[in-house]
Amino acid sequence: MKQLILASQSPRRKSLLAQLGYQFTTQAADIDESVRNNESAKNYVLRLAQEKAQVIFAALSAQQQAQSVVIGSDTSVVIDGDILGKPLNEADCIATLQRLENKQHQVLTAITAISQGQANKNEIISELVETQVQFKALTIDEMKRYWQTGEPCDKAGSYAIQGIGGQFVTTIRGSYSAVVGLPLYETAQLLAQAGLPTSIQESNN
């Protein structure tokens, strides 16, 4: 059985991957996350997920590559085609939440698995998951109080659905776990395709 490496130090992604029953190690991938000119949001998250996995896989020795599967992931909050990053300050957070409140937006999460296939060629498998999220109407006071909790400071889109910000969400269509950072169903399917099925998948074979 190959060893699994998560190309992230995100506690949310680590928790979700562990939820699937995997044993794995983690390595943070240091890449440039700037959006390229005329790059769509979907292409952006797919590229970053692939680059994260590729950076970690390339750093492994030839022997380690033969024995490992690396998974990378990226999540972006998108509205009207615009990628919403992490807030710079309170004013930026409020401006972002004003764009989201009382509207529907998209959360795009991409995952990529890299492993060594036949003839020592790398096999790269990617999946993109899109989830529709609807926010309730928010007052400026609610936005300010939310900022003061500290939760939105390091969150794309200035909110965390798994935290205090979850009370802003009225409906969700798609994968909740993808919004948190790692889509459980798609990740299990992707890793099974890469040769690492979950224990439940193995028992069904």
C-alpha positions as CSV (number, residue, x, y, z in Angstrom):
1,M,0.0,0.0,0.0
2,K,1.4,3.4,-1.0
3,Q,1.9,6.2,1.6
4,L,-0.4,9.2,1.4
5,I,0.9,12.7,1.7
6,L,-1.4,15.7,2.1
7,A,0.1,18.8,0.5
8,S,-1.3,21.1,3.2
9,Q,-1.0,22.0,6.8
10,S,-4.7,23.2,7.0
11,P,-6.3,21.7,10.2
12,R,-9.6,21.5,8.4
13,R,-8.2,19.5,5.5
14,K,-6.3,17.2,7.9
15,S,-9.5,16.6,9.9
16,L,-11.5,15.8,6.8
17,L,-8.9,13.5,5.3
18,A,-8.7,11.7,8.7
19,Q,-12.5,11.4,8.7
20,L,-12.2,9.1,5.7
21,G,-10.0,6.8,7.7
22,Y,-6.7,7.5,6.0
23,Q,-3.3,7.5,7.7
24,F,-1.1,10.2,6.2
25,T,1.6,12.8,6.6
26,T,1.4,16.5,5.8
27,Q,3.8,18.8,4.0
28,A,3.0,22.5,3.3
29,A,3.4,23.5,-0.4
30,D,5.0,26.9,-0.9
31,I,3.6,28.2,-4.2
32,D,2.7,31.5,-5.8
33,E,-1.1,31.8,-5.4
34,S,-1.5,35.0,-7.5
35,V,-4.3,34.9,-10.0
36,R,-3.0,35.0,-13.6
37,N,-4.3,37.5,-16.2
38,N,-7.6,36.4,-17.7
39,E,-7.5,33.2,-15.6
40,S,-11.0,31.9,-14.7
41,A,-11.8,31.0,-11.1
42,K,-12.2,27.3,-12.1
43,N,-8.9,27.2,-13.9
44,Y,-7.3,29.0,-10.9
45,V,-8.3,26.5,-8.2
46,L,-7.5,23.6,-10.5
47,R,-4.0,25.0,-11.2
48,L,-3.3,25.6,-7.5
49,A,-4.4,22.2,-6.4
50,Q,-2.1,20.6,-9.1
51,E,0.8,22.9,-8.3
52,K,0.6,22.1,-4.6
53,A,0.6,18.4,-5.2
54,Q,3.4,18.6,-7.9
55,V,5.7,20.7,-5.6
56,I,5.6,18.1,-2.9
57,F,5.8,15.1,-5.2
58,A,8.8,16.6,-7.1
59,A,10.6,17.0,-3.7
60,L,10.4,13.3,-3.0
61,S,13.2,10.9,-3.9
62,A,12.7,8.4,-6.7
63,Q,12.1,5.6,-4.2
64,Q,9.6,7.8,-2.3
65,Q,7.8,8.7,-5.5
66,A,7.3,5.0,-6.3
67,Q,5.7,4.5,-2.9
68,S,3.6,7.6,-2.4
69,V,0.4,9.4,-3.5
70,V,0.3,13.1,-2.9
71,I,-3.0,15.0,-2.7
72,G,-3.3,18.8,-3.1
73,S,-6.4,20.9,-2.7
74,D,-7.5,24.5,-3.1
75,T,-10.7,26.3,-2.3
76,S,-11.9,29.7,-3.5
77,V,-15.0,31.7,-2.8
78,V,-16.4,33.2,-6.0
79,I,-19.2,35.7,-6.7
80,D,-20.0,37.2,-10.1
81,G,-16.8,35.5,-11.4
82,D,-14.6,37.3,-8.9
83,I,-12.3,35.3,-6.6
84,L,-12.7,36.6,-3.0
85,G,-9.4,36.3,-1.0
86,K,-8.7,36.7,2.7
87,P,-9.6,40.1,4.2
88,L,-6.8,42.6,4.6
89,N,-8.6,44.4,7.5
90,E,-12.0,45.0,9.0
91,A,-13.1,47.3,6.1
92,D,-12.1,44.7,3.6
93,C,-14.0,42.0,5.5
94,I,-17.1,44.2,5.6
95,A,-16.8,45.0,1.9
96,T,-16.6,41.2,1.1
97,L,-19.6,40.3,3.4
98,Q,-21.6,43.1,1.8
99,R,-21.1,41.4,-1.6
100,L,-22.1,38.0,-0.2
101,E,-25.1,39.0,2.0
102,N,-28.6,38.2,0.8
103,K,-27.1,36.6,-2.4
104,Q,-25.9,33.2,-3.7
105,H,-22.2,32.6,-4.3
106,Q,-20.1,29.7,-5.4
107,V,-17.4,27.8,-3.5
108,L,-15.0,26.0,-5.8
109,T,-12.7,23.3,-4.4
110,A,-10.2,21.4,-6.6
111,I,-8.3,18.3,-5.6
112,T,-5.4,16.6,-7.4
113,A,-3.7,13.3,-6.7
114,I,-0.3,12.5,-8.1
115,S,1.4,9.1,-8.1
116,Q,3.9,7.1,-10.1
117,G,2.3,5.0,-12.8
118,Q,3.7,2.5,-15.3
119,A,7.1,3.2,-16.9
120,N,7.8,5.7,-14.0
121,K,5.4,8.2,-15.6
122,N,3.5,10.4,-13.2
123,E,-0.3,10.0,-13.1
124,I,-2.2,13.1,-12.3
125,I,-5.9,13.0,-11.5
126,S,-7.9,16.1,-10.7
127,E,-11.5,16.9,-9.8
128,L,-13.4,20.2,-9.4
129,V,-16.3,20.5,-7.1
130,E,-18.7,23.5,-7.2
131,T,-21.1,24.3,-4.3
132,Q,-23.8,27.0,-4.3
133,V,-24.1,28.9,-1.0
134,Q,-26.8,31.3,-0.1
135,F,-26.3,34.0,2.6
136,K,-29.0,35.7,4.6
137,A,-29.2,39.5,4.8
138,L,-26.6,41.0,7.2
139,T,-26.4,44.3,9.0
140,I,-23.2,46.3,9.3
141,D,-23.3,45.7,13.0
142,E,-23.4,41.9,12.5
143,M,-20.4,42.2,10.1
144,K,-18.4,44.2,12.6
145,R,-19.2,41.8,15.4
146,Y,-18.2,38.9,13.3
147,W,-14.9,40.5,12.4
148,Q,-14.2,41.1,16.1
149,T,-14.5,37.3,16.7
150,G,-11.2,36.9,14.7
151,E,-12.7,34.1,12.7
152,P,-12.8,35.7,9.2
153,C,-9.2,37.0,9.4
154,D,-7.6,34.1,7.6
155,K,-10.6,32.8,5.6
156,A,-11.2,33.1,1.9
157,G,-14.4,35.0,1.4
158,S,-14.2,36.4,5.0
159,Y,-16.2,33.6,6.6
160,A,-16.0,30.0,7.9
161,I,-19.1,27.9,7.2
162,Q,-17.9,25.3,9.9
163,G,-17.6,28.1,12.5
164,I,-19.5,31.2,13.7
165,G,-20.0,32.2,10.1
166,G,-22.2,29.1,9.5
167,Q,-25.2,31.1,10.9
168,F,-25.1,33.4,7.9
169,V,-25.8,30.5,5.5
170,T,-29.5,29.8,4.7
171,T,-29.1,27.1,2.1
172,I,-26.3,25.1,0.5
173,R,-26.5,23.1,-2.7
174,G,-23.6,20.7,-3.2
175,S,-20.8,19.4,-0.9
176,Y,-20.6,20.9,2.6
177,S,-17.2,19.3,3.2
178,A,-15.9,20.9,-0.1
179,V,-16.8,24.4,1.3
180,V,-14.9,23.5,4.5
181,G,-11.9,22.5,2.4
182,L,-12.0,18.9,1.1
183,P,-14.9,17.2,-0.6
184,L,-15.2,13.8,1.1
185,Y,-17.0,11.8,-1.6
186,E,-14.8,13.1,-4.5
187,T,-11.6,12.7,-2.4
188,A,-12.4,9.0,-1.6
189,Q,-13.1,8.3,-5.2
190,L,-10.0,10.1,-6.4
191,L,-7.7,8.3,-4.0
192,A,-9.3,5.0,-4.9
193,Q,-8.5,5.7,-8.5
194,A,-4.9,6.5,-7.5
195,G,-4.6,3.1,-5.7
196,L,-5.6,4.1,-2.2
197,P,-9.1,3.0,-1.5
198,T,-10.6,3.6,2.0
199,S,-11.0,0.6,4.3
200,I,-14.7,0.6,3.5
201,Q,-14.1,0.6,-0.2
202,E,-11.7,-2.3,0.2
203,S,-14.2,-4.3,2.1
204,N,-16.7,-4.0,-0.7
205,N,-14.3,-5.4,-3.3
